[in-house]
């Protein structure tokens, strides 16, 4: 392929098609009509000698070649964009930028709520897209779907992405305050295992959270009656029931203490979690991205 004969604007079209997997939505994303997008797709198919998008049922799916293009195309466009937008400094009061942050509802409540409040006055031209947590957080950074990912370091693992620790949290037990089995001292191990449990599971396959992973490795089995994909719903779902649940202290405190829910130490020792932010190396020296990371660190440091 001779790049001199390639219209590099097609990279923008290709990126939109690879992301949206829909010609109309891709056109809306970059401001082109459907006919213009169809013509550009035809040129791309000729250029790559590959259909790129093929019909499957009622929608379109990417070919294997197209799947392999997602990351390099996104990284190329990101580098060009960052070079064009690069400034020696970032002025939050005046400069405009858009960022996408992927996080769980727990991190959204504890960390991103105060961040959004701060940015509303400090950086009025900043647009923040809050994205749900992804099972494949590393790919979100690779493809540019997220500029920042907030994730427990224990789940993200060692992938080589730059990161910074934001805060740690500990697990507590939560139960209805009227549960007759729960005393001022909490629950014994035997009572804890006898009661029905509400468990937080991540994603459609209900991946175990860190506390439940730890209990599973210890070979401890419980009577699980309810699973839910939201940390924040747990205190509300156990109200008025015999259910008990493991919750993160900062999360339930941020929701506001309720006299209807009792919190107490788990009868089984559980390791703390450590929330960290991760980003792609291409953003490390970007002044606006660096400012956002620093601001998030400051907010995390001020959380008691």
PyMOL commands that set and color helices and strands:
alter all, ss='L'
color gray80, all
select helices_A, chain A and resi 3-5+9-20+23-30+34-48+64-85+105-122+137-143+153-156+189-194+210-217+231-238+249-255+281-283+287-301
alter helices_A, ss='H'
color red, helices_A
select strands_A, chain A and resi 53-56+59-62+97-103+126-132+148-152+162-169+171-176+196-202+207-208+223-228+244-248+261-264+273-279
alter strands_A, ss='S'
color yellow, strands_A
deselect
rebuild
show_as cartoon
